[in-house]
């Protein structure tokens, strides 16, 4: 049996869960793992997400240090989103989740 990873009131699994909690955070991170995107590019690629939810989830990911928001002083203003170093370090986790999800689906559909 595996040892508990929770120590003295903190649990790394809960910390990670709280950071990535939200229906759209993993898909947003996946899209940004493919390169820098503007807001409307993300919205276009994630067709079922509302503008408000996308804004909120991006702000939360920025607050938690996974996403960088770059504002260019142009008219009209240009804003781009990219992964931070911390966000980049999450890419192997995203890849592992994707592989697990694919394997899970193939077993369930078999």
Backbone torsions as a table, in degrees:
resi	resn	phi	psi	omega
1	UNK	NA	137.8	-178.5
2	UNK	-72.3	146.4	176.2
3	UNK	-72.4	152.1	176.2
4	UNK	-66.5	139.1	177.6
5	UNK	-95.3	4.3	-179.2
6	UNK	-94.4	129.7	-178.9
7	UNK	-134.4	136.3	172.2
8	UNK	43.9	47.7	175.2
9	UNK	83.0	-2.5	176.2
10	UNK	-117.2	142.4	-179.7
11	UNK	-133.7	113.9	-179.0
12	UNK	-55.9	-34.0	178.7
13	UNK	-65.1	-40.6	179.2
14	UNK	-68.7	-39.7	176.9
15	UNK	-58.4	-50.6	179.9
16	UNK	-61.5	-43.5	179.4
17	UNK	-59.6	-43.3	-180.0
18	UNK	-64.7	-35.8	-179.9
19	UNK	-70.0	-41.2	-175.6
20	UNK	-97.8	2.5	178.2
21	UNK	-64.0	136.6	-178.5
22	UNK	132.6	131.6	-174.1
23	UNK	-53.6	-33.6	-170.8
24	UNK	-105.6	-3.8	-175.0
25	UNK	-64.8	-44.6	178.9
26	UNK	-64.2	-45.4	176.0
27	UNK	-62.0	-36.4	177.7
28	UNK	-63.5	-47.8	179.1
29	UNK	-61.7	-37.9	178.9
30	UNK	-62.6	-46.0	179.2
31	UNK	-63.2	-41.5	-179.9
32	UNK	-71.7	-21.3	176.1
33	UNK	-68.0	-17.6	179.2
34	UNK	-90.1	-2.9	176.9
35	UNK	135.5	169.0	-179.6
36	UNK	-61.3	139.2	-178.4
37	UNK	-134.8	149.0	169.4
38	UNK	-86.3	161.6	-176.7
39	UNK	-53.5	-49.2	-175.6
40	UNK	-68.9	-27.3	174.0
41	UNK	-64.2	-45.6	178.5
42	UNK	-62.1	-44.6	-178.6
43	UNK	-63.1	-37.2	179.8
44	UNK	-69.3	-37.2	-178.5
45	UNK	-78.7	-27.2	178.1
46	UNK	-107.9	75.0	-165.9
47	UNK	-60.0	-26.1	-175.1
48	UNK	-92.5	-0.9	-176.7
49	UNK	-89.1	139.8	176.7
50	UNK	-82.4	160.3	-180.0
51	UNK	-60.4	-42.8	-179.0
52	UNK	-64.1	-42.5	179.9
53	UNK	-67.9	-42.5	178.1
54	UNK	-59.7	-45.3	178.7
55	UNK	-59.3	-47.9	-177.9
56	UNK	-63.3	-45.2	-177.3
57	UNK	-68.1	-37.3	176.0
58	UNK	-64.0	-42.1	178.8
59	UNK	-62.4	-40.9	178.8
60	UNK	-65.6	-42.2	178.2
61	UNK	-65.7	-35.5	175.9
62	UNK	-67.3	-46.2	178.6
63	UNK	-57.4	-38.6	-177.8
64	UNK	-84.7	-0.5	172.9
65	UNK	85.9	13.7	178.9
66	UNK	-94.0	-25.5	-176.2
67	UNK	-123.6	140.6	175.2
68	UNK	-107.7	134.9	177.9
69	UNK	-111.2	119.6	-179.8
70	UNK	-111.4	121.3	179.4
71	UNK	-106.0	124.7	177.5
72	UNK	-99.9	132.5	-178.1
73	UNK	-82.1	82.9	178.9
74	UNK	-130.7	168.4	173.7
75	UNK	-120.8	116.1	-5.1
76	UNK	-71.0	159.1	-178.6
77	UNK	-60.2	142.8	178.6
78	UNK	-114.3	129.0	179.3
79	UNK	-126.6	131.1	178.0
80	UNK	-124.1	148.7	179.3
81	UNK	-119.3	139.5	177.7
82	UNK	-147.7	167.5	177.8
83	UNK	-82.2	140.9	172.0
84	UNK	-79.2	-179.2	175.1
85	UNK	-60.3	-40.1	177.0
86	UNK	-64.4	-42.0	176.6
87	UNK	-62.3	-40.8	177.7
88	UNK	-62.1	-36.7	-179.0
89	UNK	-68.0	-15.5	179.6
90	UNK	-85.8	-12.8	-177.6
91	UNK	-56.6	-45.1	177.6
92	UNK	-60.0	-32.5	177.0
93	UNK	-67.0	-44.7	176.6
94	UNK	-58.7	-43.1	179.7
95	UNK	-63.6	-41.7	178.9
96	UNK	-64.9	-41.2	178.0
97	UNK	-63.2	-41.1	179.5
98	UNK	-63.1	-44.4	178.4
99	UNK	-63.0	-45.1	178.9
100	UNK	-60.7	-44.2	179.8
101	UNK	-62.5	-41.5	177.6
102	UNK	-62.7	-45.4	179.7
103	UNK	-64.7	-39.9	178.0
104	UNK	-61.2	-46.3	179.3
105	UNK	-61.9	-42.1	-178.5
106	UNK	-65.1	-36.0	176.5
107	UNK	-69.4	-40.4	-178.9
108	UNK	-69.7	-32.6	-177.5
109	UNK	-90.2	-7.2	-178.5
110	UNK	-74.5	NA	NA
